Amino acid sequence: SDEDLADLQVLFELKYAEASKGQEQNSKGHRRPVKYNKFAMCEKAKLLELLQRFTLQPVQLAENLMGYENHTPSDPAEEPGTLACDYVPHATQFGFGDATGVLAGVRWMGAKELAAEPAVRTRIRNRYFATRARVTCTVTRKGQDAADTSHLDFKNTQGVLHHELTEDEVLRMEKAQQEGLLKVQVRMNHDDHEELLRELGRHYYSPNMDPVAQEWNQVREHILREALEQQLYPQLEVELLSTRARFARRSVAKA
C-alpha cells in the first residue's frame, strides 16, 4: 500500500540518508568536511550506544505489540544522570556538553527510531490514528482578513473525528489550508493518546520496581511521548489529510 511504501521510505531516510561518511571530495580533488544529519551526529557521539543499554530495539517493541515475543529491556545499575556523565567527555565535541544534553540527545534518537519502525507505525496508524484521529481548524491571520469568508465555516471544527467530515468538507479544508487561510491539525484526544501510551509502555518499560529501574522507565516514557507527539503524529497528520483528499477527489471525478 501507499502507507507501507511511505513507512519504508521513512526508515530508509533515517538509516541511510546521511550527507556523507566523513569527508567528500570536491570537483578539484580536494577533501572537504561535510555536514552530518542530526541522527548521524548522535551516532558519532556514541549516544546510540547509551540508548541500546536501556531500551528495546524498535523491532523488539513491534514483536511485543504483535504478541510474537516478550522482550524486556535491560536496567543499568547506574542512575540515568550518572551513566550519562560517562558519555560527556566524548560527546562534548559533538555538542552534547553535559549529562542533560546527552540524555536529551538519547531521547531524541530513541523517539526517532521508534517513529520510523514500519511495524510500530502500522500498529499505531491502524489501531488508533485511522479511527480516533480528530481534526481541529484554526483560522490564520490571513484567513481573518480574507475577503472570501467560506473558510470561516471551519472555525468551530474543534476535535471532530476525521471520518465525520464529508468529502466536500475535506476538499474545502485542504484548499483553505493550501491558501494559508486555515491551520489544520490532526491529533487524538487526550484520553486516546494516554491509552496508546499505556499500551506502548506495557511492552516497552522494565517490569522491575526498584527505584533506579523506575528512573530508567521515566526516560523510556519520555522517549515514547516524544516519538508520538513530535515525530509520528505530525507525519500521520500529513498522511491522513493527503489520503482523505485523494480519495475525495477520486470520488468527485467519478460522480
DOFI-244350 format. One record per residue: residue number from 1; x, y, z of N, C-alpha, C, O in turn. Coordinates in steps of 0.1 Angstrom, whole numbers, plus 5000, padded with zeros to 4 digits. Layout:
REM residues N
R  seq  n.px  n.py  n.pz  ca.px  ca.py  ca.pz  c.px  c.py  c.pz  o.px  o.py  o.pz
R  NUM     X     Y     Z      X      Y      Z     X     Y     Z     X     Y     Z
...
***
This chain:
REM residues 255
R  seq  n.px  n.py  n.pz  ca.px  ca.py  ca.pz  c.px  c.py  c.pz  o.px  o.py  o.pz
R    1  5008  4988  5000   5000   5000   5000  5009  5012  5000  5021  5012  5002
R    2  5002  5024  4998   5010   5037   4998  5016  5039  5012  5027  5044  5013
R    3  5008  5035  5022   5013   5037   5036  5025  5029  5039  5035  5033  5045
R    4  5025  5016  5034   5037   5007   5036  5049  5012  5029  5060  5012  5035
R    5  5048  5017  5017   5059   5023   5010  5064  5035  5017  5076  5037  5018
R    6  5055  5044  5022   5059   5056   5029  5067  5052  5042  5077  5059  5045
R    7  5062  5042  5049   5069   5037   5061  5083  5033  5058  5093  5036  5065
R    8  5085  5025  5047   5098   5020   5044  5107  5032  5040  5119  5032  5042
R    9  5101  5042  5033   5109   5054   5029  5114  5061  5042  5126  5066  5042
R   10  5106  5063  5052   5110   5069   5064  5121  5062  5071  5131  5068  5075
R   11  5120  5049  5071   5131   5041   5077  5144  5042  5069  5155  5044  5075
R   12  5143  5042  5056   5155   5043   5048  5161  5057  5050  5174  5057  5051
R   13  5153  5067  5050   5159   5081   5052  5166  5082  5065  5176  5089  5066
R   14  5161  5076  5076   5167   5076   5089  5180  5069  5089  5190  5075  5094
R   15  5181  5058  5083   5193   5049   5084  5204  5053  5074  5215  5051  5077
R   16  5200  5057  5062   5209   5058   5051  5211  5072  5045  5220  5074  5037
R   17  5203  5081  5048   5203   5094   5042  5213  5104  5049  5209  5116  5051
R   18  5225  5100  5052   5235   5109   5057  5240  5117  5046  5240  5113  5034
R   19  5245  5129  5049   5251   5138   5039  5263  5131  5033  5265  5132  5021
R   20  5271  5124  5041   5282   5117   5036  5288  5109  5047  5284  5111  5059
R   21  5298  5101  5045   5305   5094   5056  5319  5100  5057  5328  5097  5049
R   22  5321  5109  5066   5334   5116   5069  5336  5128  5060  5331  5139  5064
R   23  5343  5127  5049   5345   5138   5041  5342  5134  5026  5342  5122  5023
R   24  5339  5144  5018   5337   5141   5004  5347  5149  4996  5353  5158  5001
R   25  5349  5145  4984   5359   5151   4975  5352  5160  4965  5342  5156  4959
R   26  5357  5172  4964   5350   5182   4955  5356  5180  4941  5364  5171  4939
R   27  5351  5188  4932   5354   5186   4918  5369  5188  4915  5374  5183  4905
R   28  5376  5195  4924   5391   5197   4921  5399  5187  4929  5412  5189  4929
R   29  5393  5177  4935   5401   5167   4941  5404  5170  4956  5411  5161  4962
R   30  5400  5181  4961   5403   5184   4975  5393  5178  4984  5381  5176  4981
R   31  5398  5174  4996   5389   5169   5006  5383  5180  5014  5389  5190  5017
R   32  5370  5179  5017   5364   5189   5025  5354  5183  5035  5348  5173  5032
R   33  5352  5189  5047   5343   5183   5056  5329  5186  5052  5326  5196  5045
R   34  5320  5177  5055   5306   5178   5052  5297  5178  5065  5302  5173  5075
R   35  5285  5183  5064   5276   5182   5075  5269  5169  5076  5264  5164  5066
R   36  5269  5163  5088   5261   5151   5090  5247  5155  5095  5245  5166  5101
R   37  5237  5147  5092   5224   5149   5098  5225  5147  5113  5234  5141  5118
R   38  5214  5151  5120   5214   5150   5134  5216  5136  5139  5223  5133  5149
R   39  5209  5126  5133   5210   5113   5137  5224  5107  5136  5229  5101  5145
R   40  5230  5110  5125   5244   5106   5123  5253  5112  5133  5263  5106  5138
R   41  5251  5125  5137   5259   5132   5147  5257  5125  5160  5267  5124  5168
R   42  5245  5121  5164   5243   5115   5176  5250  5101  5177  5255  5097  5187
R   43  5250  5094  5165   5257   5081   5165  5272  5083  5167  5278  5076  5174
R   44  5278  5094  5161   5292   5096   5163  5295  5100  5177  5306  5098  5182
R   45  5285  5106  5184   5287   5110   5198  5285  5098  5207  5286  5099  5220
R   46  5283  5086  5202   5281   5073   5209  5268  5073  5217  5267  5066  5227
R   47  5258  5082  5213   5246   5082   5221  5237  5069  5218  5229  5065  5226
R   48  5239  5064  5206   5232   5052   5202  5236  5040  5211  5228  5032  5215
R   49  5249  5040  5215   5254   5030   5224  5247  5031  5237  5244  5021  5243
R   50  5246  5043  5242   5239   5045   5255  5224  5041  5254  5219  5035  5263
R   51  5218  5045  5243   5204   5042   5241  5201  5027  5242  5192  5022  5248
R   52  5210  5019  5235   5208   5005   5235  5211  4998  5248  5208  4986  5249
R   53  5216  5005  5257   5219   4999   5271  5206  4998  5279  5206  4991  5289
R   54  5196  5006  5276   5184   5006   5284  5171  5005  5277  5160  5005  5283
R   55  5171  5004  5264   5158   5003   5256  5158  4991  5247  5168  4985  5244
R   56  5145  4987  5244   5144   4977   5234  5147  4983  5220  5145  4995  5218
R   57  5151  4974  5211   5151   4978   5197  5137  4980  5192  5128  4974  5196
R   58  5135  4990  5182   5122   4992   5177  5115  4979  5172  5103  4978  5174
R   59  5122  4971  5166   5116   4958   5161  5112  4949  5172  5103  4942  5171
R   60  5119  4950  5183   5115   4942   5195  5102  4947  5201  5094  4939  5205
R   61  5101  4961  5201   5088   4966   5206  5077  4961  5197  5066  4958  5201
R   62  5079  4962  5184   5069   4957   5174  5065  4942  5177  5054  4939  5176
R   63  5075  4934  5179   5073   4920   5182  5065  4918  5195  5056  4910  5195
R   64  5068  4926  5205   5060   4926   5217  5045  4930  5215  5036  4923  5219
R   65  5043  4941  5207   5030   4945   5204  5022  4935  5197  5010  4934  5199
R   66  5028  4928  5188   5021   4918   5180  5020  4904  5187  5014  4895  5181
R   67  5026  4903  5199   5025   4891   5206  5034  4880  5202  5032  4868  5206
R   68  5044  4883  5194   5053   4873   5189  5064  4869  5199  5068  4858  5200
R   69  5068  4879  5207   5078   4877   5217  5075  4885  5230  5064  4892  5230
R   70  5083  4884  5240   5081   4891   5252  5095  4897  5257  5100  4893  5267
R   71  5100  4906  5248   5113   4912   5251  5112  4922  5263  5101  4928  5264
R   72  5122  4922  5272   5122   4932   5282  5135  4939  5282  5146  4933  5278
R   73  5135  4952  5285   5148   4960   5284  5157  4957  5296  5153  4952  5306
R   74  5170  4960  5294   5180   4959   5305  5179  4972  5313  5176  4983  5308
R   75  5181  4971  5326   5182   4982   5335  5196  4984  5340  5201  4976  5348
R   76  5203  4995  5335   5216   4997   5341  5216  4999  5356  5206  5004  5361
R   77  5227  4996  5362   5228   4998   5377  5229  5012  5381  5224  5016  5391
R   78  5235  5021  5372   5236   5035   5375  5224  5042  5372  5216  5038  5363
R   79  5221  5053  5379   5210   5062   5376  5213  5069  5362  5224  5070  5358
R   80  5202  5073  5355   5204   5079   5342  5214  5091  5342  5223  5091  5333
R   81  5213  5100  5351   5223   5111   5351  5237  5107  5353  5246  5113  5347
R   82  5239  5097  5362   5252   5092   5364  5258  5085  5352  5270  5088  5349
R   83  5250  5077  5346   5256   5069   5334  5258  5079  5322  5268  5077  5315
R   84  5249  5089  5321   5251   5099   5310  5264  5106  5312  5270  5110  5302
R   85  5268  5109  5324   5281   5116   5326  5293  5109  5320  5302  5115  5316
R   86  5292  5095  5320   5303   5088   5314  5305  5091  5299  5316  5089  5294
R   87  5294  5095  5293   5295   5098   5278  5298  5112  5275  5301  5115  5263
R   88  5298  5121  5285   5300   5135   5282  5314  5138  5276  5314  5146  5266
R   89  5325  5132  5281   5338   5136   5276  5339  5134  5261  5345  5142  5254
R   90  5334  5123  5256   5334   5121   5241  5323  5129  5234  5326  5134  5223
R   91  5311  5130  5240   5300   5136   5233  5302  5151  5232  5295  5158  5224
R   92  5310  5157  5241   5312   5172   5241  5316  5177  5227  5311  5188  5223
R   93  5324  5170  5220   5329   5175   5207  5318  5176  5197  5320  5181  5186
R   94  5307  5169  5200   5296   5169   5190  5284  5177  5195  5273  5176  5190
R   95  5287  5185  5206   5276   5195   5210  5268  5190  5222  5259  5197  5226
R   96  5272  5179  5228   5265   5174   5240  5274  5176  5252  5281  5167  5256
R   97  5272  5188  5258   5282   5192   5268  5280  5188  5282  5289  5189  5290
R   98  5269  5182  5285   5267   5177   5299  5257  5166  5299  5252  5162  5288
R   99  5254  5160  5311   5245   5148   5312  5231  5151  5307  5225  5143  5301
R  100  5227  5163  5310   5213   5167   5305  5212  5167  5290  5203  5162  5284
R  101  5223  5173  5283   5223   5173   5269  5224  5159  5263  5218  5156  5253
R  102  5232  5150  5269   5234   5137   5265  5220  5129  5265  5217  5123  5256
R  103  5213  5131  5276   5200   5124   5278  5190  5129  5268  5182  5121  5263
R  104  5190  5142  5266   5181   5148   5256  5184  5142  5242  5175  5139  5235
R  105  5197  5141  5239   5200   5135   5226  5196  5121  5225  5192  5116  5214
R  106  5198  5113  5235   5194   5099   5236  5179  5098  5234  5174  5089  5227
R  107  5172  5106  5241   5157   5105   5240  5153  5108  5226  5144  5102  5220
R  108  5159  5118  5219   5156   5122   5206  5159  5110  5196  5150  5107  5188
R  109  5170  5104  5198   5174   5092   5189  5164  5081  5191  5159  5075  5181
R  110  5160  5078  5204   5151   5067   5206  5137  5070  5200  5131  5061  5194
R  111  5133  5083  5201   5120   5086   5196  5120  5085  5180  5111  5081  5174
R  112  5131  5090  5175   5133   5090   5160  5132  5076  5155  5126  5073  5145
R  113  5139  5066  5162   5139   5053   5157  5126  5046  5159  5121  5039  5149
R  114  5119  5048  5170   5106   5042   5172  5096  5047  5161  5088  5039  5156
R  115  5096  5060  5159   5087   5066   5149  5089  5061  5135  5081  5063  5126
R  116  5101  5056  5132   5105   5051   5119  5103  5036  5117  5105  5032  5105
R  117  5100  5029  5127   5098   5015   5126  5085  5011  5119  5075  5014  5125
R  118  5085  5005  5107   5073   5003   5100  5062  4995  5107  5051  4999  5106
R  119  5066  4985  5115   5056   4977   5122  5049  4985  5133  5037  4984  5136
R  120  5057  4994  5140   5051   5002   5150  5042  5013  5144  5031  5015  5149
R  121  5046  5019  5133   5038   5028   5126  5025  5022  5122  5014  5028  5123
R  122  5026  5010  5116   5013   5004   5111  5004  5001  5123  4992  5003  5121
R  123  5009  4996  5134   5001   4994   5146  4994  5006  5150  4982  5006  5153
R  124  5001  5017  5152   4995   5029   5157  4986  5035  5147  4975  5040  5150
R  125  4989  5035  5134   4980   5040   5124  4967  5033  5123  4956  5039  5124
R  126  4968  5020  5123   4956   5012   5121  4947  5010  5133  4935  5011  5132
R  127  4953  5009  5145   4945   5006   5157  4941  5019  5164  4932  5019  5172
R  128  4947  5030  5161   4944   5042   5168  4941  5054  5159  4930  5059  5158
R  129  4951  5058  5151   4950   5071   5143  4939  5070  5133  4931  5080  5132
R  130  4938  5059  5126   4928   5059   5115  4914  5060  5120  4905  5064  5112
R  131  4911  5055  5132   4898   5055   5137  4895  5066  5147  4883  5070  5150
R  132  4905  5071  5154   4903   5080   5165  4909  5095  5163  4907  5103  5171
R  133  4916  5097  5152   4922   5110   5149  4911  5120  5148  4900  5118  5142
R  134  4913  5132  5154   4904   5143   5154  4910  5155  5147  4922  5158  5149
R  135  4902  5163  5140   4906   5174   5133  4902  5187  5140  4891  5189  5145
R  136  4912  5196  5141   4910   5209   5147  4914  5220  5137  4926  5219  5132
R  137  4906  5230  5134   4910   5240   5125  4911  5253  5132  4903  5257  5141
R  138  4921  5261  5128   4923   5274   5134  4925  5284  5122  4932  5282  5113
R  139  4917  5295  5123   4918   5305   5112  4930  5313  5114  4933  5318  5125
R  140  4938  5314  5104   4951   5322   5104  4948  5337  5104  4937  5341  5101
R  141  4958  5345  5106   4957   5359   5105  4952  5363  5090  4944  5372  5088
R  142  4959  5356  5081   4955   5359   5067  4940  5355  5065  4933  5362  5057
R  143  4936  5344  5071   4922   5340   5069  4912  5349  5076  4901  5351  5071
R  144  4916  5356  5086   4908   5366   5093  4906  5378  5084  4895  5384  5085
R  145  4916  5381  5076   4915   5393   5068  4910  5391  5054  4908  5400  5046
R  146  4908  5378  5050   4905   5375   5036  4891  5379  5033  4882  5379  5041
R  147  4889  5384  5020   4876   5388   5015  4866  5376  5014  4855  5378  5018
R  148  4872  5365  5010   4863   5353   5009  4862  5347  5023  4873  5344  5029
R  149  4850  5345  5028   4849   5340   5041  4844  5326  5042  4840  5321  5053
R  150  4844  5319  5031   4838   5305   5032  4846  5296  5041  4841  5286  5047
R  151  4859  5298  5043   4867   5290   5052  4863  5292  5066  4867  5283  5075
R  152  4856  5303  5069   4852   5305   5083  4842  5295  5088  4839  5294  5100
R  153  4837  5287  5078   4827   5276   5082  4834  5266  5091  4828  5259  5098
R  154  4848  5266  5091   4855   5256   5098  4861  5261  5112  4868  5254  5119
R  155  4857  5273  5115   4863   5279   5127  4858  5271  5140  4865  5272  5150
R  156  4847  5265  5139   4842   5257   5150  4845  5242  5149  4840  5234  5157
R  157  4853  5239  5139   4858   5225   5138  4869  5222  5148  4880  5225  5146
R  158  4865  5217  5160   4874   5215   5171  4873  5201  5176  4863  5197  5182
R  159  4883  5193  5173   4883   5179   5178  4872  5170  5172  4867  5162  5178
R  160  4870  5172  5159   4860   5164   5152  4866  5152  5146  4877  5153  5140
R  161  4860  5140  5148   4866   5128   5143  4867  5130  5128  4857  5134  5121
R  162  4878  5126  5122   4881   5129   5108  4871  5122  5099  4867  5127  5088
R  163  4866  5110  5103   4857   5103   5094  4843  5109  5094  4834  5104  5087
R  164  4840  5119  5103   4828   5125   5103  4827  5137  5093  4816  5142  5090
R  165  4839  5140  5087   4839   5151   5077  4835  5145  5064  4840  5135  5060
R  166  4827  5153  5056   4823   5148   5043  4835  5151  5033  4844  5158  5036
R  167  4834  5145  5022   4844   5146   5012  4845  5161  5007  4856  5166  5005
R  168  4834  5167  5006   4833   5181   5002  4841  5190  5013  4848  5199  5009
R  169  4838  5187  5025   4844   5195   5036  4860  5192  5036  4867  5202  5038
R  170  4864  5180  5033   4878   5177   5033  4885  5185  5022  4896  5191  5024
R  171  4879  5186  5010   4885   5193   4999  4885  5208  5001  4895  5215  4998
R  172  4874  5213  5007   4874   5228   5010  4884  5231  5021  4891  5241  5020
R  173  4886  5222  5031   4895   5224   5041  4910  5224  5035  4918  5232  5039
R  174  4912  5214  5027   4925   5213   5020  4929  5226  5013  4940  5231  5013
R  175  4919  5231  5005   4921   5243   4997  4924  5255  5006  4933  5263  5003
R  176  4916  5257  5017   4919   5268   5026  4932  5267  5033  4939  5277  5035
R  177  4936  5255  5036   4950   5253   5042  4961  5256  5032  4970  5263  5036
R  178  4959  5252  5020   4969   5255   5010  4970  5270  5007  4981  5275  5004
R  179  4959  5277  5008   4959   5291   5006  4964  5299  5019  4964  5312  5018
R  180  4967  5292  5029   4971   5299   5042  4960  5305  5050  4963  5313  5058
R  181  4948  5301  5048   4936   5306   5055  4933  5299  5067  4927  5304  5077
R  182  4937  5286  5067   4934   5277   5079  4947  5270  5083  4955  5267  5074
R  183  4948  5267  5096   4958   5258   5101  4950  5246  5105  4941  5247  5113
R  184  4953  5234  5099   4946   5222   5102  4955  5212  5110  4966  5209  5105
R  185  4950  5208  5121   4958   5199   5130  4950  5186  5132  4938  5186  5134
R  186  4957  5174  5130   4950   5162   5133  4957  5155  5144  4969  5151  5143
R  187  4950  5152  5155   4956   5145   5166  4945  5137  5173  4933  5138  5170
R  188  4949  5128  5182   4940   5121   5190  4937  5129  5203  4946  5137  5207
R  189  4926  5127  5209   4923   5134   5221  4931  5129  5233  4938  5119  5231
R  190  4931  5136  5244   4940   5132   5255  4938  5118  5260  4948  5111  5262
R  191  4925  5114  5261   4923   5100   5267  4928  5090  5257  4934  5080  5262
R  192  4926  5091  5244   4931   5081   5234  4946  5081  5234  4952  5071  5233
R  193  4952  5093  5235   4966   5094   5235  4972  5087  5247  4982  5079  5245
R  194  4966  5089  5258   4972   5083   5270  4969  5068  5270  4977  5060  5275
R  195  4958  5063  5264   4956   5049   5263  4967  5043  5254  4971  5032  5257
R  196  4970  5049  5243   4981   5044   5234  4994  5044  5242  5001  5034  5240
R  197  4997  5054  5249   5009   5054   5257  5010  5043  5267  5020  5036  5268
R  198  4999  5040  5273   4998   5028   5283  5001  5015  5276  5008  5007  5281
R  199  4995  5014  5264   4997   5001   5256  5012  5000  5252  5018  4989  5254
R  200  5017  5011  5247   5032   5010   5243  5040  5007  5255  5050  5000  5255
R  201  5037  5014  5266   5045   5013   5278  5045  4999  5284  5055  4994  5289
R  202  5034  4992  5283   5033   4978   5288  5043  4969  5281  5048  4959  5286
R  203  5047  4973  5269   5056   4964   5260  5070  4970  5259  5078  4965  5252
R  204  5072  4982  5266   5085   4989   5264  5092  4991  5277  5104  4992  5277
R  205  5084  4992  5288   5091   4995   5301  5096  4983  5307  5093  4971  5304
R  206  5105  4985  5317   5110   4974   5325  5100  4970  5336  5094  4979  5341
R  207  5099  4957  5338   5089   4953   5349  5095  4955  5363  5088  4953  5373
R  208  5108  4958  5364   5115   4959   5377  5109  4971  5384  5107  4982  5378
R  209  5108  4970  5397   5102   4980   5405  5112  4988  5414  5108  4997  5421
R  210  5125  4985  5413   5134   4992   5422  5136  5006  5417  5133  5009  5405
R  211  5140  5015  5426   5140   5029   5422  5148  5033  5410  5144  5041  5402
R  212  5160  5027  5408   5168   5030   5396  5161  5026  5383  5161  5033  5373
R  213  5155  5014  5383   5147   5009   5372  5136  5018  5368  5133  5021  5357
R  214  5129  5024  5379   5118   5033   5376  5123  5046  5371  5116  5052  5363
R  215  5135  5050  5374   5141   5062   5368  5143  5060  5353  5141  5069  5345
R  216  5148  5048  5350   5150   5045   5336  5137  5044  5328  5136  5047  5317
R  217  5126  5039  5335   5113   5039   5329  5108  5053  5326  5101  5055  5316
R  218  5112  5062  5334   5108   5076   5332  5114  5081  5319  5108  5088  5311
R  219  5127  5077  5317   5134   5081   5304  5127  5074  5293  5125  5081  5282
R  220  5123  5062  5294   5116   5054   5284  5103  5061  5281  5099  5062  5269
R  221  5096  5065  5291   5083   5072   5289  5085  5085  5280  5077  5088  5271
R  222  5095  5092  5284   5098   5105   5276  5101  5101  5261  5097  5109  5252
R  223  5108  5090  5259   5110   5086   5245  5097  5083  5238  5095  5087  5227
R  224  5088  5076  5244   5075   5072   5238  5067  5085  5235  5062  5086  5224
R  225  5067  5094  5245   5059   5106   5243  5065  5115  5231  5058  5120  5223
R  226  5078  5116  5231   5084   5123   5220  5082  5117  5207  5080  5123  5197
R  227  5083  5103  5207   5081   5096   5194  5067  5099  5188  5065  5101  5176
R  228  5057  5099  5197   5043   5102   5193  5041  5117  5189  5037  5120  5178
R  229  5044  5125  5199   5040   5139   5198  5048  5147  5189  5043  5156  5182
R  230  5061  5145  5188   5070   5153   5180  5073  5146  5166  5078  5153  5157
R  231  5072  5133  5166   5076   5126   5154  5065  5120  5146  5062  5124  5135
R  232  5058  5111  5152   5048   5103   5144  5035  5110  5142  5030  5110  5130
R  233  5029  5117  5151   5017   5123   5149  5017  5133  5138  5008  5133  5129
R  234  5027  5142  5137   5028   5152   5126  5029  5145  5113  5023  5149  5103
R  235  5036  5133  5112   5037   5126   5099  5024  5120  5096  5020  5120  5084
R  236  5017  5114  5105   5004   5107   5103  4994  5118  5099  4984  5115  5092
R  237  4995  5130  5105   4986   5141   5101  4986  5144  5087  4976  5144  5080
R  238  4998  5146  5081   5000   5149   5067  4995  5137  5059  4988  5139  5049
R  239  4998  5125  5063   4994   5113   5055  4979  5112  5055  4973  5109  5044
R  240  4973  5114  5066   4958   5112   5067  4951  5122  5059  4942  5119  5051
R  241  4955  5135  5060   4948   5146   5052  4950  5144  5038  4941  5146  5030
R  242  4962  5139  5034   4965   5137   5020  4957  5125  5014  4951  5126  5003
R  243  4956  5115  5022   4948   5103   5018  4933  5106  5017  4926  5103  5007
R  244  4928  5113  5027   4914   5117   5026  4911  5126  5014  4901  5124  5007
R  245  4920  5136  5011   4918   5145   5000  4919  5137  4987  4911  5140  4977
R  246  4928  5128  4986   4930   5120   4974  4917  5112  4971  4913  5111  4959
R  247  4912  5105  4981   4900   5097   4978  4888  5106  4975  4879  5102  4968
R  248  4887  5118  4981   4876   5127   4979  4877  5132  4964  4866  5132  4958
R  249  4889  5135  4959   4890   5139   4945  4886  5128  4936  4880  5130  4926
R  250  4890  5116  4939   4886   5104   4931  4871  5103  4930  4865  5100  4920
R  251  4865  5104  4942   4850   5103   4943  4843  5113  4935  4833  5111  4928
R  252  4848  5126  4936   4842   5137   4928  4844  5134  4913  4835  5137  4905
R  253  4855  5129  4909   4858   5127   4895  4848  5116  4889  4845  5117  4877
R  254  4845  5106  4897   4836   5096   4893  4821  5100  4893  4813  5094  4886
R  255  4818  5110  4900   4804   5114   4901  4799  5120  4888  4787  5124  4887
***
